[in-house]
Amino acid sequence: MFDMDTTIQVSKDLREELQKRKRHSKESYEDVIWDLIEDTMELSEETLKEIEQSRKEIKEGKVIPFEKLKKELGL
């Protein structure tokens, strides 16, 4: 079997977001997408659960803004 390139459709918003994530102007969208995929593959199940828990705590307001924490600690 042989590899076959294909074309995909993306929204203008997604294309703009991919453009922002390029490290240099000649980088392809495929490279950007592979970098994003690799980033998520490197996270363990435990880390993903912790991230989800953190997002939940943020939504519930169970966080202290950095500036407030610095002030409380006298930094």
N, CA, C and O atoms as a GROMACS GRO file, in nm:
protein
  300
    1MET      N    1   0.082  -0.118   0.000
    1MET     CA    2   0.000   0.000   0.000
    1MET      C    3   0.087   0.125   0.000
    1MET      O    4   0.203   0.120   0.041
    2PHE      N    5   0.034   0.235  -0.044
    2PHE     CA    6   0.110   0.359  -0.050
    2PHE      C    7   0.034   0.471   0.020
    2PHE      O    8  -0.088   0.469   0.031
    3ASP      N    9   0.112   0.567   0.068
    3ASP     CA   10   0.053   0.683   0.134
    3ASP      C   11  -0.010   0.774   0.030
    3ASP      O   12   0.044   0.794  -0.080
    4MET      N   13  -0.122   0.828   0.066
    4MET     CA   14  -0.191   0.917  -0.025
    4MET      C   15  -0.224   1.046   0.047
    4MET      O   16  -0.289   1.045   0.152
    5ASP      N   17  -0.179   1.157  -0.006
    5ASP     CA   18  -0.212   1.286   0.054
    5ASP      C   19  -0.358   1.316   0.031
    5ASP      O   20  -0.419   1.271  -0.067
    6THR      N   21  -0.414   1.392   0.122
    6THR     CA   22  -0.553   1.431   0.109
    6THR      C   23  -0.568   1.577   0.149
    6THR      O   24  -0.480   1.634   0.214
    7THR      N   25  -0.674   1.636   0.111
    7THR     CA   26  -0.705   1.774   0.146
    7THR      C   27  -0.818   1.773   0.247
    7THR      O   28  -0.913   1.695   0.235
    8ILE      N   29  -0.808   1.860   0.348
    8ILE     CA   30  -0.916   1.872   0.445
    8ILE      C   31  -0.966   2.016   0.446
    8ILE      O   32  -0.893   2.108   0.411
    9GLN      N   33  -1.090   2.032   0.485
    9GLN     CA   34  -1.146   2.166   0.497
    9GLN      C   35  -1.141   2.209   0.642
    9GLN      O   36  -1.175   2.132   0.732
   10VAL      N   37  -1.099   2.332   0.665
   10VAL     CA   38  -1.102   2.390   0.799
   10VAL      C   39  -1.166   2.527   0.789
   10VAL      O   40  -1.163   2.592   0.684
   11SER      N   41  -1.222   2.570   0.899
   11SER     CA   42  -1.284   2.702   0.901
   11SER      C   43  -1.177   2.811   0.895
   11SER      O   44  -1.060   2.785   0.921
   12LYS      N   45  -1.219   2.930   0.862
   12LYS     CA   46  -1.128   3.044   0.859
   12LYS      C   47  -1.068   3.066   0.998
   12LYS      O   48  -0.949   3.095   1.010
   13ASP      N   49  -1.150   3.053   1.102
   13ASP     CA   50  -1.101   3.072   1.239
   13ASP      C   51  -0.992   2.972   1.273
   13ASP      O   52  -0.890   3.008   1.332
   14LEU      N   53  -1.013   2.845   1.237
   14LEU     CA   54  -0.912   2.743   1.267
   14LEU      C   55  -0.785   2.770   1.188
   14LEU      O   56  -0.674   2.757   1.241
   15ARG      N   57  -0.799   2.806   1.062
   15ARG     CA   58  -0.681   2.836   0.981
   15ARG      C   59  -0.601   2.950   1.044
   15ARG      O   60  -0.478   2.944   1.049
   16GLU      N   61  -0.670   3.053   1.091
   16GLU     CA   62  -0.603   3.165   1.156
   16GLU      C   63  -0.532   3.121   1.283
   16GLU      O   64  -0.422   3.166   1.312
   17GLU      N   65  -0.596   3.032   1.359
   17GLU     CA   66  -0.535   2.981   1.482
   17GLU      C   67  -0.411   2.898   1.450
   17GLU      O   68  -0.308   2.911   1.517
   18LEU      N   69  -0.419   2.814   1.348
   18LEU     CA   70  -0.302   2.736   1.306
   18LEU      C   71  -0.190   2.829   1.260
   18LEU      O   72  -0.072   2.804   1.288
   19GLN      N   73  -0.226   2.934   1.191
   19GLN     CA   74  -0.126   3.031   1.144
   19GLN      C   75  -0.053   3.093   1.263
   19GLN      O   76   0.069   3.110   1.258
   20LYS      N   77  -0.125   3.127   1.369
   20LYS     CA   78  -0.064   3.186   1.488
   20LYS      C   79   0.033   3.090   1.555
   20LYS      O   80   0.130   3.134   1.617
   21ARG      N   81   0.008   2.961   1.543
   21ARG     CA   82   0.090   2.861   1.612
   21ARG      C   83   0.216   2.821   1.535
   21ARG      O   84   0.297   2.743   1.584
   22LYS      N   85   0.231   2.872   1.415
   22LYS     CA   86   0.351   2.842   1.337
   22LYS      C   87   0.473   2.902   1.406
   22LYS      O   88   0.469   3.016   1.454
   23ARG      N   89   0.581   2.825   1.411
   23ARG     CA   90   0.704   2.874   1.471
   23ARG      C   91   0.784   2.959   1.373
   23ARG      O   92   0.865   3.042   1.414
   24HIS      N   93   0.762   2.937   1.246
   24HIS     CA   94   0.825   3.019   1.142
   24HIS      C   95   0.734   3.018   1.020
   24HIS      O   96   0.650   2.928   1.005
   25SER      N   97   0.750   3.115   0.934
   25SER     CA   98   0.656   3.134   0.823
   25SER      C   99   0.652   3.017   0.725
   25SER      O  100   0.549   2.995   0.660
   26LYS      N  101   0.760   2.942   0.712
   26LYS     CA  102   0.765   2.831   0.616
   26LYS      C  103   0.709   2.701   0.675
   26LYS      O  104   0.695   2.602   0.602
   27GLU      N  105   0.677   2.699   0.805
   27GLU     CA  106   0.624   2.578   0.866
   27GLU      C  107   0.487   2.545   0.808
   27GLU      O  108   0.403   2.634   0.792
   28SER      N  109   0.464   2.419   0.778
   28SER     CA  110   0.336   2.378   0.720
   28SER      C  111   0.231   2.360   0.829
   28SER      O  112   0.262   2.341   0.946
   29TYR      N  113   0.104   2.366   0.786
   29TYR     CA  114  -0.005   2.339   0.881
   29TYR      C  115   0.005   2.196   0.930
   29TYR      O  116  -0.029   2.168   1.046
   30GLU      N  117   0.050   2.105   0.846
   30GLU     CA  118   0.066   1.967   0.891
   30GLU      C  119   0.164   1.959   1.007
   30GLU      O  120   0.140   1.887   1.104
   31ASP      N  121   0.275   2.031   0.999
   31ASP     CA  122   0.371   2.032   1.110
   31ASP      C  123   0.309   2.088   1.237
   31ASP      O  124   0.333   2.035   1.346
   32VAL      N  125   0.231   2.193   1.223
   32VAL     CA  126   0.165   2.252   1.340
   32VAL      C  127   0.070   2.150   1.403
   32VAL      O  128   0.067   2.134   1.525
   33ILE      N  129  -0.008   2.082   1.320
   33ILE     CA  130  -0.104   1.983   1.370
   33ILE      C  131  -0.031   1.867   1.438
   33ILE      O  132  -0.072   1.822   1.544
   34TRP      N  133   0.078   1.819   1.377
   34TRP     CA  134   0.155   1.711   1.440
   34TRP      C  135   0.210   1.754   1.576
   34TRP      O  136   0.209   1.675   1.671
   35ASP      N  137   0.256   1.878   1.587
   35ASP     CA  138   0.305   1.927   1.716
   35ASP      C  139   0.194   1.925   1.821
   35ASP      O  140   0.218   1.888   1.936
   36LEU      N  141   0.074   1.965   1.781
   36LEU     CA  142  -0.039   1.964   1.874
   36LEU      C  143  -0.074   1.821   1.916
   36LEU      O  144  -0.102   1.795   2.033
   37ILE      N  145  -0.072   1.730   1.821
   37ILE     CA  146  -0.101   1.590   1.852
   37ILE      C  147   0.004   1.533   1.947
   37ILE      O  148  -0.030   1.465   2.043
   38GLU      N  149   0.130   1.561   1.919
   38GLU     CA  150   0.237   1.512   2.006
   38GLU      C  151   0.224   1.566   2.147
   38GLU      O  152   0.248   1.494   2.244
   39ASP      N  153   0.184   1.693   2.159
   39ASP     CA  154   0.166   1.751   2.292
   39ASP      C  155   0.064   1.674   2.374
   39ASP      O  156   0.085   1.651   2.492
   40THR      N  157  -0.046   1.634   2.312
   40THR     CA  158  -0.149   1.563   2.386
   40THR      C  159  -0.110   1.418   2.411
   40THR      O  160  -0.154   1.359   2.510
   41MET      N  161  -0.030   1.360   2.324
   41MET     CA  162   0.011   1.221   2.340
   41MET      C  163   0.107   1.205   2.458
   41MET      O  164   0.113   1.099   2.520
   42GLU      N  165   0.181   1.310   2.489
   42GLU     CA  166   0.280   1.304   2.595
   42GLU      C  167   0.218   1.310   2.734
   42GLU      O  168   0.287   1.281   2.832
   43LEU      N  169   0.093   1.346   2.744
   43LEU     CA  170   0.029   1.359   2.874
   43LEU      C  171  -0.025   1.224   2.920
   43LEU      O  172  -0.094   1.155   2.845
   44SER      N  173   0.006   1.188   3.042
   44SER     CA  174  -0.044   1.063   3.098
   44SER      C  175  -0.192   1.077   3.134
   44SER      O  176  -0.244   1.188   3.141
   45GLU      N  177  -0.256   0.966   3.156
   45GLU     CA  178  -0.397   0.968   3.198
   45GLU      C  179  -0.412   1.044   3.329
   45GLU      O  180  -0.508   1.120   3.346
   46GLU      N  181  -0.319   1.025   3.420
   46GLU     CA  182  -0.325   1.094   3.548
   46GLU      C  183  -0.315   1.245   3.528
   46GLU      O  184  -0.390   1.321   3.590
   47THR      N  185  -0.224   1.289   3.444
   47THR     CA  186  -0.208   1.432   3.417
   47THR      C  187  -0.334   1.489   3.354
   47THR      O  188  -0.378   1.598   3.391
   48LEU      N  189  -0.393   1.416   3.259
   48LEU     CA  190  -0.516   1.462   3.196
   48LEU      C  191  -0.629   1.476   3.297
   48LEU      O  192  -0.707   1.571   3.289
   49LYS      N  193  -0.638   1.383   3.393
   49LYS     CA  194  -0.740   1.393   3.498
   49LYS      C  195  -0.714   1.514   3.587
   49LYS      O  196  -0.808   1.583   3.626
   50GLU      N  197  -0.587   1.540   3.618
   50GLU     CA  198  -0.554   1.656   3.701
   50GLU      C  199  -0.587   1.787   3.629
   50GLU      O  200  -0.635   1.882   3.691
   51ILE      N  201  -0.561   1.791   3.500
   51ILE     CA  202  -0.595   1.910   3.422
   51ILE      C  203  -0.746   1.932   3.423
   51ILE      O  204  -0.792   2.045   3.443
   52GLU      N  205  -0.821   1.826   3.403
   52GLU     CA  206  -0.967   1.837   3.404
   52GLU      C  207  -1.017   1.883   3.540
   52GLU      O  208  -1.108   1.966   3.548
   53GLN      N  209  -0.958   1.832   3.648
   53GLN     CA  210  -0.996   1.873   3.783
   53GLN      C  211  -0.965   2.021   3.803
   53GLN      O  212  -1.044   2.094   3.863
   54SER      N  213  -0.850   2.064   3.754
   54SER     CA  214  -0.812   2.205   3.767
   54SER      C  215  -0.907   2.295   3.691
   54SER      O  216  -0.945   2.402   3.741
   55ARG      N  217  -0.947   2.254   3.572
   55ARG     CA  218  -1.043   2.333   3.494
   55ARG      C  219  -1.176   2.345   3.568
   55ARG      O  220  -1.238   2.451   3.568
   56LYS      N  221  -1.216   2.236   3.631
   56LYS     CA  222  -1.342   2.237   3.708
   56LYS      C  223  -1.330   2.335   3.825
   56LYS      O  224  -1.423   2.413   3.850
   57GLU      N  225  -1.217   2.333   3.895
   57GLU     CA  226  -1.198   2.423   4.009
   57GLU      C  227  -1.196   2.569   3.964
   57GLU      O  228  -1.246   2.657   4.035
   58ILE      N  229  -1.139   2.595   3.848
   58ILE     CA  230  -1.137   2.732   3.796
   58ILE      C  231  -1.280   2.777   3.768
   58ILE      O  232  -1.318   2.888   3.806
   59LYS      N  233  -1.359   2.692   3.703
   59LYS     CA  234  -1.498   2.728   3.673
   59LYS      C  235  -1.579   2.752   3.799
   59LYS      O  236  -1.669   2.836   3.801
   60GLU      N  237  -1.546   2.679   3.905
   60GLU     CA  238  -1.618   2.692   4.032
   60GLU      C  239  -1.564   2.807   4.116
   60GLU      O  240  -1.615   2.832   4.226
   61GLY      N  241  -1.464   2.877   4.068
   61GLY     CA  242  -1.409   2.990   4.141
   61GLY      C  243  -1.323   2.952   4.260
   61GLY      O  244  -1.306   3.032   4.352
   62LYS      N  245  -1.268   2.833   4.260
   62LYS     CA  246  -1.187   2.785   4.371
   62LYS      C  247  -1.038   2.816   4.352
   62LYS      O  248  -0.952   2.736   4.388
   63VAL      N  249  -1.010   2.931   4.296
   63VAL     CA  250  -0.872   2.971   4.272
   63VAL      C  251  -0.849   3.112   4.325
   63VAL      O  252  -0.943   3.187   4.347
   64ILE      N  253  -0.722   3.145   4.345
   64ILE     CA  254  -0.685   3.279   4.389
   64ILE      C  255  -0.604   3.342   4.275
   64ILE      O  256  -0.506   3.284   4.229
   65PRO      N  257  -0.644   3.460   4.229
   65PRO     CA  258  -0.566   3.526   4.124
   65PRO      C  259  -0.422   3.547   4.169
   65PRO      O  260  -0.396   3.575   4.286
   66PHE      N  261  -0.328   3.535   4.077
   66PHE     CA  262  -0.185   3.546   4.106
   66PHE      C  263  -0.151   3.676   4.177
   66PHE      O  264  -0.076   3.677   4.275
   67GLU      N  265  -0.206   3.787   4.128
   67GLU     CA  266  -0.176   3.917   4.189
   67GLU      C  267  -0.223   3.922   4.334
   67GLU      O  268  -0.153   3.977   4.420
   68LYS      N  269  -0.339   3.866   4.362
   68LYS     CA  270  -0.391   3.864   4.500
   68LYS      C  271  -0.302   3.778   4.590
   68LYS      O  272  -0.274   3.815   4.704
   69LEU      N  273  -0.258   3.666   4.538
   69LEU     CA  274  -0.170   3.577   4.615
   69LEU      C  275  -0.037   3.647   4.646
   69LEU      O  276   0.013   3.640   4.758
   70LYS      N  277   0.018   3.714   4.547
   70LYS     CA  278   0.144   3.788   4.569
   70LYS      C  279   0.125   3.892   4.678
   70LYS      O  280   0.211   3.908   4.765
   71LYS      N  281   0.013   3.962   4.675
   71LYS     CA  282  -0.014   4.065   4.775
   71LYS      C  283  -0.026   4.003   4.914
   71LYS      O  284   0.029   4.055   5.011
   72GLU      N  285  -0.099   3.891   4.924
   72GLU     CA  286  -0.117   3.824   5.053
   72GLU      C  287   0.016   3.774   5.108
   72GLU      O  288   0.036   3.772   5.229
   73LEU      N  289   0.107   3.734   5.020
   73LEU     CA  290   0.237   3.684   5.065
   73LEU      C  291   0.341   3.794   5.078
   73LEU      O  292   0.455   3.769   5.117
   74GLY      N  293   0.300   3.918   5.047
   74GLY     CA  294   0.391   4.031   5.060
   74GLY      C  295   0.501   4.031   4.957
   74GLY      O  296   0.613   4.076   4.985
   75LEU      N  297   0.472   3.982   4.840
   75LEU     CA  298   0.576   3.978   4.734
   75LEU      C  299   0.560   4.090   4.635
   75LEU      O  300   0.638   4.101   4.541
   0.00000   0.00000   0.00000
